[in-house]
Amino acid sequence: MAAMYQLLAEDCGDVLATFAYAVYKQHKVEVMHAMYRLRAEAALQNFLDETLGSRKRELEENFTTTKIGAQLQAIQMAQNQKRSWKGWAADVSGNLAVNFVTILVIAALLFGFRRLDQMLNEFGRNSSVLSK
C-alpha cells in the first residue's frame, strides 16, 4: 500500500489504519473531483465568454455595414449638411413659407366669415327679417 497507509498504521492497528486509509482515499477522490469540476466549469465559462464576446463584436460590425447602418450614415450626412449656411437658409426659408401660408389661410377665413356676415345681414334687411 501507499506511504499514507504506513503513516496511519504507525499510530494505530491494521484494522483502524485500513478504515482510516479508506476514508483518506474517499476524501482524496472527493477533493479531486470537486477541484477538477471547478476547473472545468471555469474553463467552460471562459470559453463561452470568449466565444460570445467574439460573436457580439461580429454582430456589431455586421450591423454597422448593413442597410440600417447605411441609413444611419445617410441621416448623419443630412444633419451635417444642415449645419452649413445653405442648410440653415433652406430651413429658415421653409419655415417662413409655412408661416406665410398659415397667415394667408387665417386671413382668408377671417375675411370669408366677415363677408358671409355682411351677406347675411344684407339678406336679413332685404327680406325684412331684420329691421332696417
C-alpha positions in Angstrom: 0.0 0.0 0.0 1.0 3.6 -0.2 3.1 5.7 2.2 -0.1 7.2 3.7 -1.2 3.8 4.9 2.2 3.2 6.5 1.9 6.6 8.3 -1.6 5.6 9.5 -0.5 2.2 10.6 2.3 3.6 12.8 -0.3 5.4 15.1 -2.9 2.6 15.2 -3.6 -1.0 14.4 -4.1 -2.6 11.0 -7.9 -2.6 11.1 -8.2 1.1 12.1 -5.4 2.0 9.7 -7.3 0.2 6.9 -10.5 2.2 7.7 -8.5 5.5 8.0 -6.9 4.8 4.7 -10.3 4.1 3.1 -11.6 7.4 4.5 -8.4 9.2 3.3 -8.9 7.8 -0.3 -12.6 8.7 -0.3 -11.7 12.3 0.8 -8.9 12.5 -1.8 -11.4 11.4 -4.5 -14.0 13.9 -3.4 -11.4 16.8 -3.3 -10.0 15.9 -6.7 -13.5 15.5 -8.2 -14.5 18.9 -6.8 -11.3 20.6 -7.9 -11.4 19.3 -11.4 -15.1 20.1 -11.7 -14.4 23.7 -10.6 -11.6 23.9 -13.1 -13.8 22.5 -15.9 -16.6 24.9 -15.0 -14.1 27.9 -15.1 -12.7 26.7 -18.4 -16.1 26.3 -19.9 -17.2 29.8 -18.7 -14.0 31.4 -20.2 -14.7 29.6 -23.4 -18.3 30.8 -23.5 -17.3 34.4 -22.6 -14.7 34.5 -25.4 -17.0 32.9 -28.0 -20.0 35.1 -27.1 -17.8 38.2 -27.0 -16.4 37.4 -30.4 -19.9 36.8 -31.8 -21.1 40.1 -30.2 -18.3 42.0 -31.9 -19.0 40.3 -35.2 -22.7 41.2 -35.0 -22.0 44.8 -34.1 -19.6 45.1 -37.1 -22.2 43.5 -39.4 -24.9 45.8 -38.1 -22.9 48.9 -39.0 -22.3 47.6 -42.5 -25.9 46.7 -43.2 -28.7 48.7 -44.7 -29.7 50.2 -41.3 -26.1 51.3 -40.8 -26.1 52.9 -44.2 -29.3 54.7 -43.4 -27.9 55.9 -40.2 -24.9 57.3 -42.0 -27.2 59.0 -44.6 -29.1 60.6 -41.7 -25.8 61.8 -40.2 -24.7 63.3 -43.5 -28.0 65.1 -43.9 -27.6 66.5 -40.4 -24.1 67.7 -41.2 -25.4 69.4 -44.4 -28.0 71.3 -42.4 -25.3 72.7 -40.2 -23.9 74.7 -43.2 -25.2 78.2 -44.1 -27.1 76.7 -47.1 -28.9 74.2 -44.8 -29.7 77.0 -42.4 -31.0 79.2 -45.1 -33.2 76.4 -46.5 -34.6 75.7 -43.1 -35.4 79.4 -42.5 -37.0 79.9 -45.9 -39.1 76.8 -45.4 -40.3 77.9 -42.1 -41.1 81.4 -43.4 -43.1 79.9 -46.3 -45.1 77.8 -43.9 -45.8 80.8 -41.7 -46.8 82.9 -44.7 -49.2 80.3 -45.9 -50.7 80.0 -42.4 -51.3 83.7 -42.3 -53.0 83.7 -45.7 -55.3 80.8 -44.6 -56.2 82.6 -41.4 -56.8 85.9 -43.3 -59.0 84.1 -45.9 -61.1 82.6 -43.2 -61.4 85.9 -41.3 -62.4 87.9 -44.4 -64.6 85.0 -45.6 -66.6 84.9 -42.4 -66.8 88.7 -42.4 -68.1 88.7 -46.0 -70.6 85.9 -45.1 -71.8 88.0 -42.1 -72.3 91.0 -44.4 -74.2 88.9 -46.9 -76.5 87.5 -44.2 -77.1 91.0 -42.7 -78.0 92.3 -46.2 -80.3 89.4 -46.8 -81.9 89.8 -43.5 -82.6 93.5 -44.1 -83.8 93.0 -47.7 -86.2 90.2 -46.5 -87.5 92.3 -43.7 -86.3 89.7 -41.1 -84.1 92.3 -39.6 -85.2 95.9 -39.0 -83.7 98.5 -41.3 
